[in-house]
């Protein structure tokens, strides 16, 4: 599966647990929605990611991707310290100028 470079960078940064590399792939005004909450801006997204890593110690492995315009949907197997692990989650990315402007995890 050939992921767009910024989406590939998302999963690589997530696996590498590099908060700075993770934050760099988002646009300045990006929005992330996860577990019913929304995080706006790079600092809020970075804090969300660090909290999730500390809480769940998760790793996501992409399984399949669909692309419709600027929307990239990646189904991933997520392993971590949470009751339903492993779980299959959908990561829906909106891309613009090689940055993530929106991400919804469902």
Gaussian input, Z-matrix of N, CA and C with variables (Angstrom, degrees):
# hf/3-21g

backbone

0 1
 N
 C     1     B1
 C     2     B2     1     A1
 N     3     B3     2     A2     1     D1
 C     4     B4     3     A3     2     D2
 C     5     B5     4     A4     3     D3
 N     6     B6     5     A5     4     D4
 C     7     B7     6     A6     5     D5
 C     8     B8     7     A7     6     D6
 N     9     B9     8     A8     7     D7
 C    10    B10     9     A9     8     D8
 C    11    B11    10    A10     9     D9
 N    12    B12    11    A11    10    D10
 C    13    B13    12    A12    11    D11
 C    14    B14    13    A13    12    D12
 N    15    B15    14    A14    13    D13
 C    16    B16    15    A15    14    D14
 C    17    B17    16    A16    15    D15
 N    18    B18    17    A17    16    D16
 C    19    B19    18    A18    17    D17
 C    20    B20    19    A19    18    D18
 N    21    B21    20    A20    19    D19
 C    22    B22    21    A21    20    D20
 C    23    B23    22    A22    21    D21
 N    24    B24    23    A23    22    D22
 C    25    B25    24    A24    23    D23
 C    26    B26    25    A25    24    D24
 N    27    B27    26    A26    25    D25
 C    28    B28    27    A27    26    D26
 C    29    B29    28    A28    27    D27
 N    30    B30    29    A29    28    D28
 C    31    B31    30    A30    29    D29
 C    32    B32    31    A31    30    D30
 N    33    B33    32    A32    31    D31
 C    34    B34    33    A33    32    D32
 C    35    B35    34    A34    33    D33
 N    36    B36    35    A35    34    D34
 C    37    B37    36    A36    35    D35
 C    38    B38    37    A37    36    D36
 N    39    B39    38    A38    37    D37
 C    40    B40    39    A39    38    D38
 C    41    B41    40    A40    39    D39
 N    42    B42    41    A41    40    D40
 C    43    B43    42    A42    41    D41
 C    44    B44    43    A43    42    D42
 N    45    B45    44    A44    43    D43
 C    46    B46    45    A45    44    D44
 C    47    B47    46    A46    45    D45
 N    48    B48    47    A47    46    D46
 C    49    B49    48    A48    47    D47
 C    50    B50    49    A49    48    D48
 N    51    B51    50    A50    49    D49
 C    52    B52    51    A51    50    D50
 C    53    B53    52    A52    51    D51
 N    54    B54    53    A53    52    D52
 C    55    B55    54    A54    53    D53
 C    56    B56    55    A55    54    D54
 N    57    B57    56    A56    55    D55
 C    58    B58    57    A57    56    D56
 C    59    B59    58    A58    57    D57
 N    60    B60    59    A59    58    D58
 C    61    B61    60    A60    59    D59
 C    62    B62    61    A61    60    D60
 N    63    B63    62    A62    61    D61
 C    64    B64    63    A63    62    D62
 C    65    B65    64    A64    63    D63
 N    66    B66    65    A65    64    D64
 C    67    B67    66    A66    65    D65
 C    68    B68    67    A67    66    D66
 N    69    B69    68    A68    67    D67
 C    70    B70    69    A69    68    D68
 C    71    B71    70    A70    69    D69
 N    72    B72    71    A71    70    D70
 C    73    B73    72    A72    71    D71
 C    74    B74    73    A73    72    D72
 N    75    B75    74    A74    73    D73
 C    76    B76    75    A75    74    D74
 C    77    B77    76    A76    75    D75
 N    78    B78    77    A77    76    D76
 C    79    B79    78    A78    77    D77
 C    80    B80    79    A79    78    D78
 N    81    B81    80    A80    79    D79
 C    82    B82    81    A81    80    D80
 C    83    B83    82    A82    81    D81
 N    84    B84    83    A83    82    D82
 C    85    B85    84    A84    83    D83
 C    86    B86    85    A85    84    D84
 N    87    B87    86    A86    85    D85
 C    88    B88    87    A87    86    D86
 C    89    B89    88    A88    87    D87
 N    90    B90    89    A89    88    D88
 C    91    B91    90    A90    89    D89
 C    92    B92    91    A91    90    D90
 N    93    B93    92    A92    91    D91
 C    94    B94    93    A93    92    D92
 C    95    B95    94    A94    93    D93
 N    96    B96    95    A95    94    D94
 C    97    B97    96    A96    95    D95
 C    98    B98    97    A97    96    D96
 N    99    B99    98    A98    97    D97
 C   100   B100    99    A99    98    D98
 C   101   B101   100   A100    99    D99
 N   102   B102   101   A101   100   D100
 C   103   B103   102   A102   101   D101
 C   104   B104   103   A103   102   D102
 N   105   B105   104   A104   103   D103
 C   106   B106   105   A105   104   D104
 C   107   B107   106   A106   105   D105
 N   108   B108   107   A107   106   D106
 C   109   B109   108   A108   107   D107
 C   110   B110   109   A109   108   D108
 N   111   B111   110   A110   109   D109
 C   112   B112   111   A111   110   D110
 C   113   B113   112   A112   111   D111
 N   114   B114   113   A113   112   D112
 C   115   B115   114   A114   113   D113
 C   116   B116   115   A115   114   D114
 N   117   B117   116   A116   115   D115
 C   118   B118   117   A117   116   D116
 C   119   B119   118   A118   117   D117
 N   120   B120   119   A119   118   D118
 C   121   B121   120   A120   119   D119
 C   122   B122   121   A121   120   D120
 N   123   B123   122   A122   121   D121
 C   124   B124   123   A123   122   D122
 C   125   B125   124   A124   123   D123
 N   126   B126   125   A125   124   D124
 C   127   B127   126   A126   125   D125
 C   128   B128   127   A127   126   D126
 N   129   B129   128   A128   127   D127
 C   130   B130   129   A129   128   D128
 C   131   B131   130   A130   129   D129
 N   132   B132   131   A131   130   D130
 C   133   B133   132   A132   131   D131
 C   134   B134   133   A133   132   D132
 N   135   B135   134   A134   133   D133
 C   136   B136   135   A135   134   D134
 C   137   B137   136   A136   135   D135
 N   138   B138   137   A137   136   D136
 C   139   B139   138   A138   137   D137
 C   140   B140   139   A139   138   D138
 N   141   B141   140   A140   139   D139
 C   142   B142   141   A141   140   D140
 C   143   B143   142   A142   141   D141
 N   144   B144   143   A143   142   D142
 C   145   B145   144   A144   143   D143
 C   146   B146   145   A145   144   D144
 N   147   B147   146   A146   145   D145
 C   148   B148   147   A147   146   D146
 C   149   B149   148   A148   147   D147
 N   150   B150   149   A149   148   D148
 C   151   B151   150   A150   149   D149
 C   152   B152   151   A151   150   D150
 N   153   B153   152   A152   151   D151
 C   154   B154   153   A153   152   D152
 C   155   B155   154   A154   153   D153
 N   156   B156   155   A155   154   D154
 C   157   B157   156   A156   155   D155
 C   158   B158   157   A157   156   D156
 N   159   B159   158   A158   157   D157
 C   160   B160   159   A159   158   D158
 C   161   B161   160   A160   159   D159
 N   162   B162   161   A161   160   D160
 C   163   B163   162   A162   161   D161
 C   164   B164   163   A163   162   D162
 N   165   B165   164   A164   163   D163
 C   166   B166   165   A165   164   D164
 C   167   B167   166   A166   165   D165
 N   168   B168   167   A167   166   D166
 C   169   B169   168   A168   167   D167
 C   170   B170   169   A169   168   D168
 N   171   B171   170   A170   169   D169
 C   172   B172   171   A171   170   D170
 C   173   B173   172   A172   171   D171
 N   174   B174   173   A173   172   D172
 C   175   B175   174   A174   173   D173
 C   176   B176   175   A175   174   D174
 N   177   B177   176   A176   175   D175
 C   178   B178   177   A177   176   D176
 C   179   B179   178   A178   177   D177
 N   180   B180   179   A179   178   D178
 C   181   B181   180   A180   179   D179
 C   182   B182   181   A181   180   D180
 N   183   B183   182   A182   181   D181
 C   184   B184   183   A183   182   D182
 C   185   B185   184   A184   183   D183
 N   186   B186   185   A185   184   D184
 C   187   B187   186   A186   185   D185
 C   188   B188   187   A187   186   D186
 N   189   B189   188   A188   187   D187
 C   190   B190   189   A189   188   D188
 C   191   B191   190   A190   189   D189
 N   192   B192   191   A191   190   D190
 C   193   B193   192   A192   191   D191
 C   194   B194   193   A193   192   D192
 N   195   B195   194   A194   193   D193
 C   196   B196   195   A195   194   D194
 C   197   B197   196   A196   195   D195
 N   198   B198   197   A197   196   D196
 C   199   B199   198   A198   197   D197
 C   200   B200   199   A199   198   D198
 N   201   B201   200   A200   199   D199
 C   202   B202   201   A201   200   D200
 C   203   B203   202   A202   201   D201
 N   204   B204   203   A203   202   D202
 C   205   B205   204   A204   203   D203
 C   206   B206   205   A205   204   D204
 N   207   B207   206   A206   205   D205
 C   208   B208   207   A207   206   D206
 C   209   B209   208   A208   207   D207
 N   210   B210   209   A209   208   D208
 C   211   B211   210   A210   209   D209
 C   212   B212   211   A211   210   D210
 N   213   B213   212   A212   211   D211
 C   214   B214   213   A213   212   D212
 C   215   B215   214   A214   213   D213
 N   216   B216   215   A215   214   D214
 C   217   B217   216   A216   215   D215
 C   218   B218   217   A217   216   D216
 N   219   B219   218   A218   217   D217
 C   220   B220   219   A219   218   D218
 C   221   B221   220   A220   219   D219
 N   222   B222   221   A221   220   D220
 C   223   B223   222   A222   221   D221
 C   224   B224   223   A223   222   D222
 N   225   B225   224   A224   223   D223
 C   226   B226   225   A225   224   D224
 C   227   B227   226   A226   225   D225
 N   228   B228   227   A227   226   D226
 C   229   B229   228   A228   227   D227
 C   230   B230   229   A229   228   D228
 N   231   B231   230   A230   229   D229
 C   232   B232   231   A231   230   D230
 C   233   B233   232   A232   231   D231
 N   234   B234   233   A233   232   D232
 C   235   B235   234   A234   233   D233
 C   236   B236   235   A235   234   D234
 N   237   B237   236   A236   235   D235
 C   238   B238   237   A237   236   D236
 C   239   B239   238   A238   237   D237
 N   240   B240   239   A239   238   D238
 C   241   B241   240   A240   239   D239
 C   242   B242   241   A241   240   D240
 N   243   B243   242   A242   241   D241
 C   244   B244   243   A243   242   D242
 C   245   B245   244   A244   243   D243
 N   246   B246   245   A245   244   D244
 C   247   B247   246   A246   245   D245
 C   248   B248   247   A247   246   D246
 N   249   B249   248   A248   247   D247
 C   250   B250   249   A249   248   D248
 C   251   B251   250   A250   249   D249
 N   252   B252   251   A251   250   D250
 C   253   B253   252   A252   251   D251
 C   254   B254   253   A253   252   D252
 N   255   B255   254   A254   253   D253
 C   256   B256   255   A255   254   D254
 C   257   B257   256   A256   255   D255
 N   258   B258   257   A257   256   D256
 C   259   B259   258   A258   257   D257
 C   260   B260   259   A259   258   D258
 N   261   B261   260   A260   259   D259
 C   262   B262   261   A261   260   D260
 C   263   B263   262   A262   261   D261
 N   264   B264   263   A263   262   D262
 C   265   B265   264   A264   263   D263
 C   266   B266   265   A265   264   D264
 N   267   B267   266   A266   265   D265
 C   268   B268   267   A267   266   D266
 C   269   B269   268   A268   267   D267
 N   270   B270   269   A269   268   D268
 C   271   B271   270   A270   269   D269
 C   272   B272   271   A271   270   D270
 N   273   B273   272   A272   271   D271
 C   274   B274   273   A273   272   D272
 C   275   B275   274   A274   273   D273
 N   276   B276   275   A275   274   D274
 C   277   B277   276   A276   275   D275
 C   278   B278   277   A277   276   D276
 N   279   B279   278   A278   277   D277
 C   280   B280   279   A279   278   D278
 C   281   B281   280   A280   279   D279
 N   282   B282   281   A281   280   D280
 C   283   B283   282   A282   281   D281
 C   284   B284   283   A283   282   D282
 N   285   B285   284   A284   283   D283
 C   286   B286   285   A285   284   D284
 C   287   B287   286   A286   285   D285
 N   288   B288   287   A287   286   D286
 C   289   B289   288   A288   287   D287
 C   290   B290   289   A289   288   D288
 N   291   B291   290   A290   289   D289
 C   292   B292   291   A291   290   D290
 C   293   B293   292   A292   291   D291
 N   294   B294   293   A293   292   D292
 C   295   B295   294   A294   293   D293
 C   296   B296   295   A295   294   D294
 N   297   B297   296   A296   295   D295
 C   298   B298   297   A297   296   D296
 C   299   B299   298   A298   297   D297
 N   300   B300   299   A299   298   D298
 C   301   B301   300   A300   299   D299
 C   302   B302   301   A301   300   D300
 N   303   B303   302   A302   301   D301
 C   304   B304   303   A303   302   D302
 C   305   B305   304   A304   303   D303
 N   306   B306   305   A305   304   D304
 C   307   B307   306   A306   305   D305
 C   308   B308   307   A307   306   D306
 N   309   B309   308   A308   307   D307
 C   310   B310   309   A309   308   D308
 C   311   B311   310   A310   309   D309
 N   312   B312   311   A311   310   D310
 C   313   B313   312   A312   311   D311
 C   314   B314   313   A313   312   D312
 N   315   B315   314   A314   313   D313
 C   316   B316   315   A315   314   D314
 C   317   B317   316   A316   315   D315

   B1=1.4607
   B2=1.5228
   B3=1.3187
   B4=1.4636
   B5=1.5235
   B6=1.3258
   B7=1.4604
   B8=1.5265
   B9=1.3455
   B10=1.4587
   B11=1.5394
   B12=1.3250
   B13=1.4700
   B14=1.5355
   B15=1.3248
   B16=1.4622
   B17=1.5328
   B18=1.3185
   B19=1.4673
   B20=1.5232
   B21=1.3151
   B22=1.4663
   B23=1.5299
   B24=1.3286
   B25=1.4672
   B26=1.5281
   B27=1.3372
   B28=1.4720
   B29=1.5347
   B30=1.3239
   B31=1.4616
   B32=1.5277
   B33=1.3288
   B34=1.4654
   B35=1.5222
   B36=1.3313
   B37=1.4660
   B38=1.5254
   B39=1.3222
   B40=1.4583
   B41=1.5348
   B42=1.3103
   B43=1.4633
   B44=1.5295
   B45=1.3209
   B46=1.4563
   B47=1.5140
   B48=1.2971
   B49=1.4572
   B50=1.5297
   B51=1.3310
   B52=1.4550
   B53=1.5303
   B54=1.3255
   B55=1.4688
   B56=1.5211
   B57=1.3305
   B58=1.4687
   B59=1.5292
   B60=1.3258
   B61=1.4743
   B62=1.5227
   B63=1.3227
   B64=1.4553
   B65=1.5267
   B66=1.3175
   B67=1.4678
   B68=1.5332
   B69=1.3095
   B70=1.4767
   B71=1.5202
   B72=1.3121
   B73=1.4676
   B74=1.5278
   B75=1.3338
   B76=1.4658
   B77=1.5203
   B78=1.3361
   B79=1.4610
   B80=1.5320
   B81=1.3023
   B82=1.4664
   B83=1.5221
   B84=1.3299
   B85=1.4685
   B86=1.5281
   B87=1.3198
   B88=1.4602
   B89=1.5260
   B90=1.3322
   B91=1.4653
   B92=1.5265
   B93=1.3335
   B94=1.4649
   B95=1.5188
   B96=1.3366
   B97=1.4641
   B98=1.5167
   B99=1.3327
   B100=1.4685
   B101=1.5191
   B102=1.3120
   B103=1.4669
   B104=1.5334
   B105=1.3439
   B106=1.4526
   B107=1.5181
   B108=1.3166
   B109=1.4690
   B110=1.5182
   B111=1.3194
   B112=1.4561
   B113=1.5232
   B114=1.3253
   B115=1.4671
   B116=1.5181
   B117=1.3242
   B118=1.4638
   B119=1.5165
   B120=1.3264
   B121=1.4640
   B122=1.5171
   B123=1.3193
   B124=1.4614
   B125=1.5203
   B126=1.3099
   B127=1.4703
   B128=1.5269
   B129=1.3237
   B130=1.4727
   B131=1.5293
   B132=1.3181
   B133=1.4626
   B134=1.5238
   B135=1.3072
   B136=1.4704
   B137=1.5289
   B138=1.3202
   B139=1.4681
   B140=1.5314
   B141=1.3530
   B142=1.4698
   B143=1.5188
   B144=1.3318
   B145=1.4548
   B146=1.5280
   B147=1.3264
   B148=1.4673
   B149=1.5270
   B150=1.3351
   B151=1.4685
   B152=1.5253
   B153=1.3319
   B154=1.4704
   B155=1.5273
   B156=1.3259
   B157=1.4611
   B158=1.5281
   B159=1.3185
   B160=1.4695
   B161=1.5263
   B162=1.3206
   B163=1.4636
   B164=1.5302
   B165=1.3383
   B166=1.4636
   B167=1.5283
   B168=1.3320
   B169=1.4705
   B170=1.5332
   B171=1.3048
   B172=1.4612
   B173=1.5259
   B174=1.3305
   B175=1.4626
   B176=1.5224
   B177=1.3360
   B178=1.4672
   B179=1.5244
   B180=1.3134
   B181=1.4670
   B182=1.5268
   B183=1.3367
   B184=1.4637
   B185=1.5269
   B186=1.3430
   B187=1.4641
   B188=1.5236
   B189=1.3426
   B190=1.4620
   B191=1.5218
   B192=1.3306
   B193=1.4603
   B194=1.5153
   B195=1.3438
   B196=1.4548
   B197=1.5210
   B198=1.3242
   B199=1.4661
   B200=1.5130
   B201=1.3378
   B202=1.4538
   B203=1.5204
   B204=1.3283
   B205=1.4652
   B206=1.5101
   B207=1.3363
   B208=1.4594
   B209=1.5237
   B210=1.3396
   B211=1.4635
   B212=1.5247
   B213=1.3121
   B214=1.4576
   B215=1.5192
   B216=1.3139
   B217=1.4564
   B218=1.5280
   B219=1.3372
   B220=1.4575
   B221=1.5247
   B222=1.3189
   B223=1.4623
   B224=1.5263
   B225=1.3388
   B226=1.4625
   B227=1.5206
   B228=1.3115
   B229=1.4617
   B230=1.5214
   B231=1.3336
   B232=1.4605
   B233=1.5265
   B234=1.3287
   B235=1.4606
   B236=1.5211
   B237=1.3219
   B238=1.4479
   B239=1.5068
   B240=1.3122
   B241=1.4521
   B242=1.5250
   B243=1.3267
   B244=1.4582
   B245=1.5204
   B246=1.3273
   B247=1.4668
   B248=1.5201
   B249=1.3041
   B250=1.4661
   B251=1.5306
   B252=1.3267
   B253=1.4630
   B254=1.5209
   B255=1.3285
   B256=1.4615
   B257=1.5249
   B258=1.3178
   B259=1.4666
   B260=1.5264
   B261=1.3212
   B262=1.4695
   B263=1.5199
   B264=1.3144
   B265=1.4593
   B266=1.5195
   B267=1.3137
   B268=1.4642
   B269=1.5285
   B270=1.3251
   B271=1.4615
   B272=1.5247
   B273=1.3307
   B274=1.4637
   B275=1.5321
   B276=1.3154
   B277=1.4612
   B278=1.5203
   B279=1.3320
   B280=1.4556
   B281=1.5239
   B282=1.3233
   B283=1.4625
   B284=1.5188
   B285=1.3228
   B286=1.4634
   B287=1.5229
   B288=1.3185
   B289=1.4675
   B290=1.5279
   B291=1.3321
   B292=1.4670
   B293=1.5315
   B294=1.3098
   B295=1.4673
   B296=1.5272
   B297=1.3250
   B298=1.4669
   B299=1.5177
   B300=1.3335
   B301=1.4665
   B302=1.5201
   B303=1.3403
   B304=1.4505
   B305=1.5266
   B306=1.3196
   B307=1.4592
   B308=1.5098
   B309=1.3223
   B310=1.4531
   B311=1.5247
   B312=1.3368
   B313=1.4498
   B314=1.5184
   B315=1.3293
   B316=1.4877
   B317=1.5105
   A1=107.95
   A2=115.11
   A3=120.90
   A4=109.23
   A5=115.65
   A6=121.36
   A7=109.68
   A8=117.82
   A9=119.42
   A10=109.28
   A11=118.43
   A12=120.93
   A13=115.01
   A14=117.93
   A15=119.25
   A16=111.51
   A17=117.31
   A18=120.59
   A19=109.48
   A20=116.54
   A21=120.68
   A22=109.79
   A23=116.61
   A24=121.13
   A25=111.31
   A26=117.26
   A27=121.24
   A28=109.90
   A29=116.89
   A30=120.39
   A31=111.90
   A32=117.43
   A33=120.30
   A34=111.56
   A35=117.42
   A36=120.97
   A37=110.36
   A38=116.46
   A39=120.70
   A40=110.15
   A41=116.62
   A42=121.42
   A43=110.72
   A44=116.78
   A45=121.27
   A46=114.17
   A47=116.98
   A48=123.28
   A49=112.39
   A50=115.74
   A51=122.43
   A52=108.62
   A53=116.62
   A54=121.56
   A55=112.38
   A56=117.85
   A57=119.84
   A58=110.64
   A59=117.05
   A60=120.65
   A61=109.51
   A62=116.46
   A63=121.33
   A64=110.78
   A65=117.33
   A66=121.61
   A67=112.07
   A68=118.10
   A69=121.79
   A70=113.94
   A71=118.81
   A72=120.08
   A73=113.17
   A74=116.69
   A75=121.71
   A76=110.07
   A77=116.17
   A78=120.10
   A79=108.57
   A80=115.76
   A81=121.54
   A82=112.54
   A83=117.70
   A84=122.12
   A85=112.32
   A86=117.41
   A87=121.47
   A88=111.65
   A89=114.84
   A90=122.80
   A91=108.29
   A92=116.23
   A93=122.04
   A94=107.83
   A95=116.01
   A96=122.06
   A97=107.59
   A98=115.14
   A99=121.58
   A100=108.59
   A101=116.46
   A102=122.70
   A103=111.89
   A104=115.93
   A105=121.07
   A106=115.75
   A107=117.62
   A108=121.39
   A109=109.78
   A110=115.73
   A111=121.86
   A112=109.48
   A113=115.58
   A114=123.09
   A115=107.41
   A116=116.59
   A117=121.41
   A118=110.85
   A119=115.84
   A120=122.03
   A121=111.58
   A122=115.30
   A123=121.57
   A124=112.55
   A125=118.51
   A126=120.03
   A127=111.58
   A128=117.58
   A129=120.68
   A130=110.57
   A131=116.90
   A132=120.98
   A133=109.97
   A134=117.22
   A135=121.12
   A136=110.08
   A137=117.59
   A138=121.71
   A139=111.12
   A140=117.28
   A141=121.33
   A142=109.83
   A143=116.81
   A144=121.40
   A145=111.45
   A146=117.09
   A147=120.24
   A148=110.90
   A149=117.49
   A150=120.94
   A151=111.36
   A152=116.73
   A153=120.75
   A154=110.98
   A155=117.44
   A156=121.40
   A157=110.87
   A158=116.24
   A159=120.66
   A160=111.17
   A161=116.30
   A162=121.50
   A163=112.39
   A164=117.68
   A165=121.37
   A166=115.16
   A167=118.48
   A168=121.78
   A169=109.95
   A170=115.94
   A171=122.32
   A172=113.17
   A173=113.35
   A174=122.61
   A175=106.61
   A176=116.45
   A177=121.65
   A178=109.79
   A179=115.25
   A180=122.05
   A181=108.88
   A182=118.49
   A183=120.44
   A184=111.83
   A185=115.69
   A186=121.59
   A187=112.44
   A188=115.74
   A189=119.91
   A190=109.56
   A191=114.37
   A192=120.26
   A193=110.01
   A194=115.46
   A195=121.87
   A196=107.30
   A197=115.58
   A198=121.03
   A199=109.68
   A200=115.89
   A201=122.76
   A202=107.31
   A203=117.05
   A204=120.30
   A205=110.67
   A206=116.30
   A207=121.56
   A208=112.62
   A209=117.96
   A210=121.59
   A211=110.05
   A212=115.14
   A213=122.25
   A214=106.39
   A215=116.45
   A216=121.52
   A217=108.58
   A218=115.80
   A219=121.08
   A220=108.64
   A221=115.43
   A222=120.56
   A223=106.16
   A224=116.16
   A225=120.64
   A226=110.76
   A227=114.70
   A228=122.28
   A229=105.85
   A230=117.09
   A231=121.39
   A232=108.60
   A233=114.54
   A234=122.02
   A235=107.87
   A236=116.71
   A237=119.81
   A238=111.09
   A239=115.35
   A240=121.83
   A241=109.14
   A242=114.91
   A243=121.73
   A244=107.39
   A245=118.09
   A246=121.84
   A247=116.47
   A248=119.91
   A249=120.94
   A250=113.06
   A251=117.58
   A252=121.38
   A253=110.81
   A254=116.93
   A255=127.40
   A256=111.06
   A257=115.15
   A258=121.32
   A259=108.73
   A260=115.07
   A261=119.91
   A262=107.67
   A263=115.29
   A264=121.52
   A265=109.46
   A266=114.65
   A267=122.04
   A268=107.69
   A269=116.06
   A270=123.17
   A271=106.19
   A272=117.07
   A273=121.27
   A274=107.84
   A275=114.43
   A276=122.28
   A277=110.12
   A278=116.36
   A279=122.59
   A280=105.62
   A281=115.72
   A282=121.11
   A283=111.16
   A284=114.50
   A285=120.90
   A286=107.84
   A287=117.00
   A288=122.12
   A289=112.20
   A290=116.69
   A291=122.88
   A292=113.81
   A293=116.28
   A294=122.21
   A295=107.90
   A296=115.26
   A297=120.60
   A298=107.27
   A299=116.73
   A300=120.63
   A301=111.22
   A302=116.34
   A303=120.31
   A304=109.03
   A305=114.77
   A306=122.12
   A307=108.25
   A308=115.12
   A309=120.83
   A310=107.28
   A311=115.79
   A312=121.21
   A313=107.90
   A314=115.33
   A315=120.38
   A316=110.59
   D1=129.20
   D2=-179.87
   D3=-102.25
   D4=103.25
   D5=178.54
   D6=-82.65
   D7=147.27
   D8=171.68
   D9=-56.89
   D10=146.36
   D11=-174.50
   D12=-49.87
   D13=-43.44
   D14=-177.17
   D15=-70.98
   D16=-31.99
   D17=176.96
   D18=-71.13
   D19=-42.44
   D20=174.96
   D21=-59.03
   D22=-43.28
   D23=178.86
   D24=-61.83
   D25=-35.59
   D26=177.57
   D27=-59.07
   D28=-52.32
   D29=-177.00
   D30=-68.77
   D31=-34.23
   D32=176.43
   D33=-67.02
   D34=-44.43
   D35=178.74
   D36=-65.00
   D37=-39.02
   D38=179.17
   D39=-63.62
   D40=-43.94
   D41=179.92
   D42=-67.78
   D43=-36.37
   D44=-178.32
   D45=-81.55
   D46=-8.06
   D47=-180.00
   D48=55.98
   D49=41.97
   D50=179.32
   D51=-105.52
   D52=98.64
   D53=-175.53
   D54=-62.27
   D55=-35.96
   D56=-179.57
   D57=-69.58
   D58=-44.90
   D59=177.37
   D60=-62.68
   D61=-39.53
   D62=178.79
   D63=-60.81
   D64=-47.98
   D65=-177.32
   D66=-65.78
   D67=-32.81
   D68=-177.19
   D69=-65.19
   D70=-21.28
   D71=-176.60
   D72=-85.42
   D73=-4.44
   D74=179.14
   D75=-100.44
   D76=146.91
   D77=173.53
   D78=-70.56
   D79=161.78
   D80=-176.47
   D81=-56.19
   D82=-37.10
   D83=-176.80
   D84=-107.26
   D85=26.20
   D86=-177.76
   D87=-62.02
   D88=158.55
   D89=179.60
   D90=-130.50
   D91=132.40
   D92=174.79
   D93=-120.15
   D94=134.73
   D95=174.40
   D96=-119.17
   D97=124.09
   D98=-178.59
   D99=-151.14
   D100=136.78
   D101=178.22
   D102=51.43
   D103=38.78
   D104=176.10
   D105=77.40
   D106=6.30
   D107=178.90
   D108=-119.16
   D109=152.88
   D110=-178.83
   D111=-118.27
   D112=137.37
   D113=-179.14
   D114=-123.45
   D115=125.44
   D116=-175.62
   D117=-117.68
   D118=130.88
   D119=178.31
   D120=91.19
   D121=155.34
   D122=-174.05
   D123=-60.05
   D124=-43.59
   D125=-177.67
   D126=-64.73
   D127=-41.42
   D128=177.91
   D129=-66.49
   D130=-38.61
   D131=178.91
   D132=-67.06
   D133=-42.84
   D134=178.05
   D135=-60.86
   D136=-45.26
   D137=179.60
   D138=-63.74
   D139=-41.87
   D140=176.90
   D141=-58.06
   D142=-47.82
   D143=-177.36
   D144=-63.32
   D145=-45.25
   D146=179.29
   D147=-62.35
   D148=-42.10
   D149=177.43
   D150=-62.25
   D151=-44.23
   D152=-179.80
   D153=-64.13
   D154=-41.94
   D155=178.53
   D156=-61.51
   D157=-43.74
   D158=180.00
   D159=-66.13
   D160=-39.65
   D161=-176.42
   D162=-76.20
   D163=-43.96
   D164=-170.97
   D165=-108.46
   D166=-19.54
   D167=-176.30
   D168=48.19
   D169=49.80
   D170=-171.97
   D171=-93.43
   D172=157.98
   D173=173.60
   D174=-139.71
   D175=133.41
   D176=-179.79
   D177=-110.25
   D178=131.16
   D179=177.78
   D180=-114.33
   D181=111.31
   D182=179.08
   D183=-59.89
   D184=137.72
   D185=179.97
   D186=-112.40
   D187=-42.79
   D188=-179.64
   D189=-154.83
   D190=156.90
   D191=-176.49
   D192=-136.24
   D193=143.27
   D194=168.58
   D195=-127.06
   D196=149.96
   D197=-176.59
   D198=-132.51
   D199=129.68
   D200=175.77
   D201=-135.60
   D202=99.77
   D203=-177.78
   D204=62.88
   D205=-125.15
   D206=179.71
   D207=-86.67
   D208=-0.54
   D209=179.30
   D210=-95.06
   D211=127.97
   D212=176.86
   D213=-121.36
   D214=122.24
   D215=179.01
   D216=-111.24
   D217=123.36
   D218=-178.98
   D219=-121.27
   D220=120.52
   D221=172.63
   D222=-86.71
   D223=129.62
   D224=-176.79
   D225=-134.28
   D226=148.93
   D227=172.81
   D228=-89.32
   D229=122.61
   D230=-177.49
   D231=-113.77
   D232=122.19
   D233=176.96
   D234=-108.99
   D235=142.11
   D236=177.09
   D237=179.05
   D238=-168.51
   D239=-179.94
   D240=-95.99
   D241=75.08
   D242=175.59
   D243=-146.90
   D244=155.03
   D245=-170.38
   D246=-55.20
   D247=-37.00
   D248=-175.62
   D249=-96.24
   D250=17.15
   D251=-178.02
   D252=-70.09
   D253=136.03
   D254=-5.57
   D255=-78.79
   D256=153.45
   D257=179.11
   D258=-127.31
   D259=149.26
   D260=172.92
   D261=-97.55
   D262=121.74
   D263=-179.12
   D264=-122.62
   D265=154.84
   D266=177.99
   D267=-104.99
   D268=126.08
   D269=176.78
   D270=-107.72
   D271=112.02
   D272=-177.07
   D273=-107.42
   D274=109.79
   D275=-176.38
   D276=-100.27
   D277=139.78
   D278=167.01
   D279=-112.01
   D280=125.22
   D281=-175.20
   D282=-112.95
   D283=148.25
   D284=175.66
   D285=-155.91
   D286=126.53
   D287=178.94
   D288=52.49
   D289=45.84
   D290=177.47
   D291=60.23
   D292=28.53
   D293=175.30
   D294=-132.22
   D295=157.15
   D296=173.12
   D297=-86.71
   D298=122.05
   D299=177.56
   D300=-101.55
   D301=-20.62
   D302=176.48
   D303=-154.81
   D304=145.34
   D305=175.66
   D306=-143.30
   D307=127.91
   D308=174.20
   D309=-121.28
   D310=128.79
   D311=178.74
   D312=-110.28
   D313=119.22
   D314=-178.17
   D315=-130.00

